[in-house]
């Protein structure tokens, strides 16, 4: 009888241990799912911010390119004008 009682206690403890491990596994799975959801939200937000920053950078680059083109055109015109004047003076000096 004493052996049967000990086996019953051992079986109950074993069942309780198995249940506890099962519950811990469920808790770990729930925590992992929550972490996955948080990570997904953060990744979506980061992607959105990156997309917005890329658009802003593209606009700024386009504006800078246009401004640079205007500056180059003005500089080229001024250099051309200076060369023309120099050539005219040289031609006058040669005459």
N, C-alpha and C positions, 0 to 999 in steps of 0.2 A: 504494500500500500504506500509506503514511504517512497519507493522508487517511482511508482505511478504518479504520485504527487509532484515529485521533482521533475519528472518528464513533462508534466502538464505545465509547470512553472516555466521550464526551459522553452517549451513550445510557445507559450504566451509571450515570453521575452523575445523570442526569435521573430514572431509575428509583429510585435511592436517595433522591433528594430527595422524590419523590412518596410513597415508602414512609414516609419520616420525617414528612412532613406528615400522612399518614394515621394514623400512630401517635400523633402529637401530638393530632390531632382525637379519637382514641379516648381518650386520657388526659384530655382536657378533658371529654369526655362522662361518663367515669367519675367525675371530680371533681364534676361538676354533679349526677350522680345521688346521690352520697354527701351532698352539701350538701342536696339535696332531702329525703333521708331524715332527716337531722338536723333540718332545719327542721320537718318534719312531726311528729317526736317532740316537739320543743319546743312546737309549737302545741297538740298534744294535752295536754301537761302543763300548759300555761298555761290552757287551757280548763277542765281539771279543777279547778285551783286557783281559778279565777274562780267556777266553779259552787259550790264549797265555801264560798268567802267570801260569796257571795250568800245561800246558805242561812243561814249564821251571822248575817249582817246582818239577814235577815228575822226570825230568832228574837229577836234583840236588840231589834228595832223592835217586835215584838209584845209582848214583856215590858215595854218602856218605855211602850207604849200602855196596857197594863193598869194599870201603876203610876200613870200619869198619871190615868187614869179613877178609880181609887180615891182619889187625892188630891183630885180635883175633887169627888167625891161627899162626902168628909169636909168640905171647905171649904164646899160649898153647904149642907150640914146645919148647920154652925156659923153661917154667915151667917143662915140661916133661923131658927135658934134665937135669935140676937141681935136680929133684926128682930121676932120674936114678943115677946121680953122688952121691947124698946123700945116696941112698940105697947101692951103691957099697962100699962107705966108712964105712957105718954101718956094712955091711957084713964082711969087712976086719977087723973091730974092734972086731967083735964077734968071729972071728976065732982065 
